[in-house]
Structure formats: C-alpha cells, structure tokens
C-alpha cells in the first residue's frame, strides 16, 4: 500500500530564473530615441562638440541609458553610421535603365539635401580624415548603403539587354553614385539646375551602356 506523500517528500518548486541585470531596461524605443538624438546632435553641434550629456538630454533619458548601450560617443556614432549601410533604398524597377536612374536620383537628392544629412555628412568626412574608425564606418555606410541599389539597377538592365553582361559593378557604382554625391555633399550646391537630374540619368545610362 502506498503511503501518502508528506510535504517533506514533495518536490521543491524550481526557482524562477531571473533576467540578467540590465536586460529589462534596454528598451528598443529608448534605443531608437537615442539614435535619433545622435543624428540631431551631430547636425546641431558637430562630432567634435557632441557629448553623451547632450545626446541624453536631447533623447530625454539619463546618461546611464546611453552608456548601457555604448561605451563612448565614438562607439555610438560608429553604430549609428554603420546602421545606415543596412538600411539602403529600395531598388527602382520602372522598366528601363534611364528611368530607374532618374527615380534613384530623385530619392537620393532629397535625402542628401535634407538639413540633417547635409550637416552630418561633411562633418563626419572631416572627422574621418583624423579617425580611422570613423573613416571605415563612413566608407561602409556610403558604399554599402548604395551598392545593393546600384547592383539591382545594373542587374535589371542586364536582364533586359540594355547593358552587357560583363559590366564592372564597382565601376558602375562609381558612375551611378559619384556625380550626385559630389554636387550635393562635396561642393554643396545650394540648388540643382533645372533638368539636372534628367540629364544626369540620361548621361549615366549612356555611360553604363558604353562599358
């Protein structure tokens, strides 16, 4: 006959596993608020004058919230700039090379001439000349952020028979991205001439077909 199980014989309840310290406070909405604040702070004061205190104040959080995520302002900027590389732009698919380029230039022109971007990019380029880590992050963001889009445009044009199969994709990327970046970011032209994007798309399409 089985004896009734006493309290002493009952299995002890398994202890509840506690979440690692700090894990609960790394809320995504706070992280995004900090990333947004980094862009705004860079545009307002530049990298050299930017501080963790300023980022935290603009994000509406304490400095501790920033330091839980990044060790220094260098690391937060590297993270934010590197994130641009994976965002990218959707590759246009209008049915022709020239119109794909025209749409890409329209979207890119608006992005590059946005007040925040127009302040941040030149400042980061200047810092990149002094800091190899920033240089690598900026190069990655600029190169990889556009590489997928340009490759998609070139591949679609190849499938339509508009350009040859042996096109050098690195050279194609330079042809597609270089002129607009030069005018918008390097010489910072205040306003594009009328018809500039149409002419740029037409000339770039002809250059790609000639490769």
C-alpha atoms as a printed R data frame, in Angstrom:
    type eleno elety resid chain resno      x      y       z
1   ATOM     1    CA   UNK     A     1  0.000  0.000   0.000
2   ATOM     2    CA   UNK     A     2  1.404  3.342  -0.954
3   ATOM     3    CA   UNK     A     3  1.973  5.754   1.878
4   ATOM     4    CA   UNK     A     4  0.655  9.278   1.419
5   ATOM     5    CA   UNK     A     5  3.346 11.704   0.357
6   ATOM     6    CA   UNK     A     6  4.205 14.222   3.053
7   ATOM     7    CA   UNK     A     7  5.218 17.821   2.493
8   ATOM     8    CA   UNK     A     8  8.802 16.824   3.145
9   ATOM     9    CA   UNK     A     9  8.635 14.321   0.270
10  ATOM    10    CA   UNK     A    10  7.094 16.769  -2.202
11  ATOM    11    CA   UNK     A    11  9.477 18.065  -4.863
12  ATOM    12    CA   UNK     A    12 10.727 21.521  -4.165
13  ATOM    13    CA   UNK     A    13  9.449 24.167  -6.589
14  ATOM    14    CA   UNK     A    14 12.027 25.127  -9.200
15  ATOM    15    CA   UNK     A    15 13.462 28.592  -8.573
16  ATOM    16    CA   UNK     A    16 12.343 31.228 -11.039
17  ATOM    17    CA   UNK     A    17 15.119 32.286 -13.385
18  ATOM    18    CA   UNK     A    18 15.889 35.965 -13.081
19  ATOM    19    CA   UNK     A    19 16.605 38.050 -16.143
20  ATOM    20    CA   UNK     A    20 20.189 39.278 -16.390
21  ATOM    21    CA   UNK     A    21 20.703 42.600 -14.704
22  ATOM    22    CA   UNK     A    22 20.082 45.463 -17.096
23  ATOM    23    CA   UNK     A    23 18.355 43.377 -19.769
24  ATOM    24    CA   UNK     A    24 14.903 44.718 -18.962
25  ATOM    25    CA   UNK     A    25 15.940 48.351 -19.323
26  ATOM    26    CA   UNK     A    26 17.334 48.082 -22.858
27  ATOM    27    CA   UNK     A    27 14.027 49.017 -24.399
28  ATOM    28    CA   UNK     A    28 14.005 49.397 -28.162
29  ATOM    29    CA   UNK     A    29 12.037 52.644 -28.051
30  ATOM    30    CA   UNK     A    30 14.717 54.181 -25.831
31  ATOM    31    CA   UNK     A    31 17.471 52.917 -28.131
32  ATOM    32    CA   UNK     A    32 15.742 54.439 -31.158
33  ATOM    33    CA   UNK     A    33 15.236 57.725 -29.306
34  ATOM    34    CA   UNK     A    34 18.967 57.833 -28.581
35  ATOM    35    CA   UNK     A    35 19.870 57.059 -32.209
36  ATOM    36    CA   UNK     A    36 17.590 59.853 -33.402
37  ATOM    37    CA   UNK     A    37 19.155 62.199 -30.860
38  ATOM    38    CA   UNK     A    38 22.632 61.336 -32.163
39  ATOM    39    CA   UNK     A    39 21.695 62.465 -35.681
40  ATOM    40    CA   UNK     A    40 20.122 65.668 -34.377
41  ATOM    41    CA   UNK     A    41 23.072 66.417 -32.097
42  ATOM    42    CA   UNK     A    42 25.572 65.817 -34.892
43  ATOM    43    CA   UNK     A    43 23.669 68.201 -37.126
44  ATOM    44    CA   UNK     A    44 23.414 70.828 -34.381
45  ATOM    45    CA   UNK     A    45 26.943 70.884 -32.902
46  ATOM    46    CA   UNK     A    46 29.133 68.512 -34.946
47  ATOM    47    CA   UNK     A    47 31.107 65.496 -33.788
48  ATOM    48    CA   UNK     A    48 33.880 67.413 -32.001
49  ATOM    49    CA   UNK     A    49 31.438 69.281 -29.705
50  ATOM    50    CA   UNK     A    50 28.970 66.440 -29.329
51  ATOM    51    CA   UNK     A    51 28.767 64.855 -25.876
52  ATOM    52    CA   UNK     A    52 26.979 61.985 -24.179
53  ATOM    53    CA   UNK     A    53 25.273 64.556 -21.967
54  ATOM    54    CA   UNK     A    54 23.902 66.382 -24.995
55  ATOM    55    CA   UNK     A    55 22.697 63.159 -26.603
56  ATOM    56    CA   UNK     A    56 20.953 62.061 -23.405
57  ATOM    57    CA   UNK     A    57 19.326 65.465 -22.905
58  ATOM    58    CA   UNK     A    58 18.021 65.539 -26.470
59  ATOM    59    CA   UNK     A    59 16.731 61.935 -26.189
60  ATOM    60    CA   UNK     A    60 15.032 62.657 -22.855
61  ATOM    61    CA   UNK     A    61 16.967 59.955 -20.989
62  ATOM    62    CA   UNK     A    62 19.745 59.798 -18.425
63  ATOM    63    CA   UNK     A    63 23.408 59.395 -19.353
64  ATOM    64    CA   UNK     A    64 23.296 55.881 -17.879
65  ATOM    65    CA   UNK     A    65 20.837 54.803 -20.581
66  ATOM    66    CA   UNK     A    66 23.364 55.808 -23.249
67  ATOM    67    CA   UNK     A    67 26.346 54.197 -21.501
68  ATOM    68    CA   UNK     A    68 24.448 50.928 -21.079
69  ATOM    69    CA   UNK     A    69 24.357 50.701 -24.877
70  ATOM    70    CA   UNK     A    70 27.636 52.339 -25.963
71  ATOM    71    CA   UNK     A    71 30.930 52.964 -24.217
72  ATOM    72    CA   UNK     A    72 31.604 56.407 -25.678
73  ATOM    73    CA   UNK     A    73 30.381 58.931 -28.208
74  ATOM    74    CA   UNK     A    74 32.741 57.361 -30.759
75  ATOM    75    CA   UNK     A    75 31.047 53.989 -30.371
76  ATOM    76    CA   UNK     A    76 27.529 55.401 -30.565
77  ATOM    77    CA   UNK     A    77 28.382 57.343 -33.732
78  ATOM    78    CA   UNK     A    78 30.073 54.309 -35.303
79  ATOM    79    CA   UNK     A    79 26.986 52.219 -34.566
80  ATOM    80    CA   UNK     A    80 24.550 54.778 -35.939
81  ATOM    81    CA   UNK     A    81 26.571 55.462 -39.073
82  ATOM    82    CA   UNK     A    82 27.153 51.748 -39.705
83  ATOM    83    CA   UNK     A    83 23.400 51.148 -39.398
84  ATOM    84    CA   UNK     A    84 22.931 53.305 -42.483
85  ATOM    85    CA   UNK     A    85 24.698 50.655 -44.512
86  ATOM    86    CA   UNK     A    86 21.972 48.080 -43.950
87  ATOM    87    CA   UNK     A    87 19.035 50.403 -44.438
88  ATOM    88    CA   UNK     A    88 19.644 51.314 -48.061
89  ATOM    89    CA   UNK     A    89 16.979 52.265 -50.583
90  ATOM    90    CA   UNK     A    90 14.577 50.050 -52.486
91  ATOM    91    CA   UNK     A    91 15.902 49.383 -55.986
92  ATOM    92    CA   UNK     A    92 13.723 51.114 -58.596
93  ATOM    93    CA   UNK     A    93 12.041 48.865 -61.137
94  ATOM    94    CA   UNK     A    94 10.412 51.104 -63.750
95  ATOM    95    CA   UNK     A    95 11.229 49.002 -66.787
96  ATOM    96    CA   UNK     A    96 14.138 50.983 -68.237
97  ATOM    97    CA   UNK     A    97 17.656 51.870 -67.140
98  ATOM    98    CA   UNK     A    98 17.309 55.626 -67.601
99  ATOM    99    CA   UNK     A    99 14.021 55.885 -65.701
100 ATOM   100    CA   UNK     A   100 15.387 53.665 -62.908
101 ATOM   101    CA   UNK     A   101 18.334 56.041 -62.561
102 ATOM   102    CA   UNK     A   102 16.081 59.093 -62.671
103 ATOM   103    CA   UNK     A   103 13.958 57.754 -59.806
104 ATOM   104    CA   UNK     A   104 17.035 56.811 -57.786
105 ATOM   105    CA   UNK     A   105 18.482 60.303 -58.245
106 ATOM   106    CA   UNK     A   106 15.237 61.945 -57.202
107 ATOM   107    CA   UNK     A   107 15.090 59.983 -53.932
108 ATOM   108    CA   UNK     A   108 18.831 60.281 -53.249
109 ATOM   109    CA   UNK     A   109 18.863 64.005 -53.956
110 ATOM   110    CA   UNK     A   110 16.138 64.642 -51.414
111 ATOM   111    CA   UNK     A   111 17.938 62.520 -48.821
112 ATOM   112    CA   UNK     A   112 21.350 64.140 -49.355
113 ATOM   113    CA   UNK     A   113 19.917 67.650 -49.291
114 ATOM   114    CA   UNK     A   114 17.928 67.083 -46.109
115 ATOM   115    CA   UNK     A   115 19.088 69.642 -43.498
116 ATOM   116    CA   UNK     A   116 20.273 66.937 -41.084
117 ATOM   117    CA   UNK     A   117 22.161 64.901 -43.706
118 ATOM   118    CA   UNK     A   118 23.700 67.990 -45.298
119 ATOM   119    CA   UNK     A   119 25.204 68.939 -41.923
120 ATOM   120    CA   UNK     A   120 26.244 65.469 -40.739
121 ATOM   121    CA   UNK     A   121 28.000 64.095 -43.840
122 ATOM   122    CA   UNK     A   122 30.584 66.880 -44.317
123 ATOM   123    CA   UNK     A   123 31.349 66.869 -40.594
124 ATOM   124    CA   UNK     A   124 31.845 63.099 -40.498
125 ATOM   125    CA   UNK     A   125 34.031 63.284 -43.604
126 ATOM   126    CA   UNK     A   126 36.243 65.795 -41.830
127 ATOM   127    CA   UNK     A   127 36.435 63.589 -38.733
128 ATOM   128    CA   UNK     A   128 37.165 60.566 -40.938
129 ATOM   129    CA   UNK     A   129 40.403 62.227 -42.064
130 ATOM   130    CA   UNK     A   130 41.551 62.185 -38.418
131 ATOM   131    CA   UNK     A   131 39.975 58.974 -37.115
132 ATOM   132    CA   UNK     A   132 40.462 55.647 -38.960
133 ATOM   133    CA   UNK     A   133 37.481 54.028 -37.184
134 ATOM   134    CA   UNK     A   134 35.113 56.766 -38.296
135 ATOM   135    CA   UNK     A   135 36.641 56.645 -41.779
136 ATOM   136    CA   UNK     A   136 35.897 52.923 -42.029
137 ATOM   137    CA   UNK     A   137 32.320 53.349 -40.760
138 ATOM   138    CA   UNK     A   138 31.576 56.260 -43.090
139 ATOM   139    CA   UNK     A   139 33.031 54.420 -46.080
140 ATOM   140    CA   UNK     A   140 30.946 51.355 -45.240
141 ATOM   141    CA   UNK     A   141 27.767 53.391 -44.875
142 ATOM   142    CA   UNK     A   142 28.283 55.286 -48.115
143 ATOM   143    CA   UNK     A   143 29.495 52.335 -50.153
144 ATOM   144    CA   UNK     A   144 27.292 49.501 -48.918
145 ATOM   145    CA   UNK     A   145 24.230 51.677 -48.490
146 ATOM   146    CA   UNK     A   146 24.167 52.328 -52.238
147 ATOM   147    CA   UNK     A   147 25.823 49.163 -53.504
148 ATOM   148    CA   UNK     A   148 22.724 46.979 -53.299
149 ATOM   149    CA   UNK     A   149 20.583 49.569 -55.099
150 ATOM   150    CA   UNK     A   150 23.098 50.163 -57.879
151 ATOM   151    CA   UNK     A   151 23.659 46.442 -58.302
152 ATOM   152    CA   UNK     A   152 19.904 45.906 -58.572
153 ATOM   153    CA   UNK     A   153 19.597 48.579 -61.268
154 ATOM   154    CA   UNK     A   154 22.530 47.164 -63.231
155 ATOM   155    CA   UNK     A   155 21.306 43.564 -62.933
156 ATOM   156    CA   UNK     A   156 17.804 44.506 -64.101
157 ATOM   157    CA   UNK     A   157 19.266 46.400 -67.071
158 ATOM   158    CA   UNK     A   158 21.392 43.387 -67.958
159 ATOM   159    CA   UNK     A   159 18.350 41.108 -67.856
160 ATOM   160    CA   UNK     A   160 16.527 43.500 -70.205
161 ATOM   161    CA   UNK     A   161 19.519 43.510 -72.543
162 ATOM   162    CA   UNK     A   162 20.177 47.248 -72.113
163 ATOM   163    CA   UNK     A   163 23.780 46.773 -70.967
164 ATOM   164    CA   UNK     A   164 26.320 43.993 -71.377
165 ATOM   165    CA   UNK     A   165 26.738 41.050 -69.042
166 ATOM   166    CA   UNK     A   166 30.373 41.806 -68.253
167 ATOM   167    CA   UNK     A   167 29.920 45.248 -66.681
168 ATOM   168    CA   UNK     A   168 32.272 46.010 -63.778
169 ATOM   169    CA   UNK     A   169 29.866 46.551 -60.869
170 ATOM   170    CA   UNK     A   170 32.355 48.625 -58.869
171 ATOM   171    CA   UNK     A   171 32.845 50.989 -61.799
172 ATOM   172    CA   UNK     A   172 29.093 51.088 -62.391
173 ATOM   173    CA   UNK     A   173 28.543 52.089 -58.748
174 ATOM   174    CA   UNK     A   174 31.034 54.953 -59.124
175 ATOM   175    CA   UNK     A   175 29.282 56.163 -62.261
176 ATOM   176    CA   UNK     A   176 25.848 55.959 -60.678
177 ATOM   177    CA   UNK     A   177 26.606 57.478 -57.267
178 ATOM   178    CA   UNK     A   178 29.597 59.767 -57.787
179 ATOM   179    CA   UNK     A   179 28.258 62.833 -59.629
180 ATOM   180    CA   UNK     A   180 25.250 63.479 -57.381
181 ATOM   181    CA   UNK     A   181 27.269 62.973 -54.201
182 ATOM   182    CA   UNK     A   182 29.950 65.340 -55.488
183 ATOM   183    CA   UNK     A   183 27.471 68.104 -56.218
184 ATOM   184    CA   UNK     A   184 25.263 67.644 -53.145
185 ATOM   185    CA   UNK     A   185 27.829 66.874 -50.438
186 ATOM   186    CA   UNK     A   186 31.311 67.884 -51.556
187 ATOM   187    CA   UNK     A   187 30.698 71.246 -53.243
188 ATOM   188    CA   UNK     A   188 27.268 71.581 -51.550
189 ATOM   189    CA   UNK     A   189 25.490 73.242 -54.422
190 ATOM   190    CA   UNK     A   190 22.557 75.158 -52.895
191 ATOM   191    CA   UNK     A   191 20.181 74.213 -55.699
192 ATOM   192    CA   UNK     A   192 20.338 71.775 -58.573
193 ATOM   193    CA   UNK     A   193 19.963 73.377 -62.016
194 ATOM   194    CA   UNK     A   194 16.682 72.792 -63.797
195 ATOM   195    CA   UNK     A   195 16.729 69.481 -65.633
196 ATOM   196    CA   UNK     A   196 19.942 68.372 -63.912
197 ATOM   197    CA   UNK     A   197 18.589 65.016 -62.693
198 ATOM   198    CA   UNK     A   198 17.116 64.232 -66.116
199 ATOM   199    CA   UNK     A   199 20.428 64.988 -67.811
200 ATOM   200    CA   UNK     A   200 22.384 63.043 -65.195
201 ATOM   201    CA   UNK     A   201 20.171 59.968 -65.613
202 ATOM   202    CA   UNK     A   202 20.498 60.152 -69.397
203 ATOM   203    CA   UNK     A   203 24.283 60.603 -69.355
204 ATOM   204    CA   UNK     A   204 24.803 57.857 -66.766
205 ATOM   205    CA   UNK     A   205 22.644 55.412 -68.708
206 ATOM   206    CA   UNK     A   206 24.682 56.106 -71.860
207 ATOM   207    CA   UNK     A   207 27.946 55.676 -69.933
208 ATOM   208    CA   UNK     A   208 26.829 52.341 -68.482
209 ATOM   209    CA   UNK     A   209 25.820 51.092 -71.923
210 ATOM   210    CA   UNK     A   210 29.262 52.036 -73.219
211 ATOM   211    CA   UNK     A   211 31.129 49.962 -70.630
